[in-house]
């Protein structure tokens, strides 16, 4: 998927990416409010890759100076902050 996509496609791609980084996680256990870092589904080492994925999905860069700690809390927050 290249360029900007719709929010549902972006959410699905983000879910797939998280599930691929946390292979022991059952798909039905990953909701829009499941904490990604706090639950250790992704690590700080995954954050740059996640940011690049978000940028690709939204079709434009993220202003890193405007990024706050809670922006990557869960899928719902990521989608609301960056993709909708």
Secondary structure, DSSP 8 states (H G I E B T S, - for coil): --S---HHHHHHHHHHHHHHH-TTS-GGG--TTS-TTTTTSS-HHHHHHHHHHHHHHHTS---GGG--GGGGSSHHHHIIIII-
